[in-house]
């Protein structure tokens, strides 16, 4: 699985991002460098949020700031691993 390079030299695979509980967002209107209706992973950034921005991992596998109003939060079910608890 490809690794993502994030700020602070942290590297995560796509599977690890899915399991990390990071919010997924859907692009609804920033077509300059993102695909509309595509699901992206967002990263918490309180300074960016105060400025109306959202930190998103894009196709380049880097995180950048985008206008918050260009996204909606995705409510996706988590994958079932098939493991039985007990």
N, C-alpha and C positions, 0 to 999 in steps of 0.2 A: 504494500500500500504506500502511496507517495506521502512524504512527510511535508508538513507545512512549516514554513519559517515565520515565527512570530517575533514581536518586539522582545528584547531582552535575551536573544539567542535561545529562546525556548522553541523546541521542535515537537510537533504532534502529528500523528497520522490522522487521516480522515476518520477512521474508526474510533480513535481516542477522542476526537472532537465530538462525535455523535454521542459517546458515552459520558462525556464530561458534563453534560447538562447545560452547555452554552446555548443561549437562545438562538433559534433559527429565525430568520426574517425573510420576507419575500419582497423583492424589488417591485415597486409599482410605478416608478416614474423617473429614474435617473438613467437614461439611455446613452449617455455620453460614453461611459466605459463599462456599464453593467448591462446584463440582459434582463429585460422586463419579464416578470412572472417567474424568475428563477429564484430558488431558495439559496440563501447565503447564511453563513455562520457569523454571528456578531460577538464582539468582545466587550465586556464591561469597561467603560472609560468615563469616570465621573466628570472629568474636566471637559471632555468632548460633549457630553450630554448637556452641560450648563450652557454650551454654545449652540445647542440645537443640532449637534452632529452625532453620528453613530459610527463606531469603528467596526468595519466589516472586512472579512477575508474575501478577496475577489478571485477572479480567474488566474491571476498571476501568483496565487497562493501567498500573497502579502496582505497585511492589514492596512487599510486606509480609512480616512474619515469621509463620510458622505452625509448629505442633508438627511436628517431624521425623518422628515416628511416623505421621503422617497421610499419608505419601507413600512410594512405592517408585520406584526409578530405572527409567526407561523405556529399553529397549534397542531403539531404532528404527533401521532402515537409513537411511543418508543418501540424499538424492535424487541420481539420476544426471543430470548436465547434458547428456549426449549428446555431449560433446566428446571427441575422440579424442586421446590423448596420443601424442606421437611426434616 
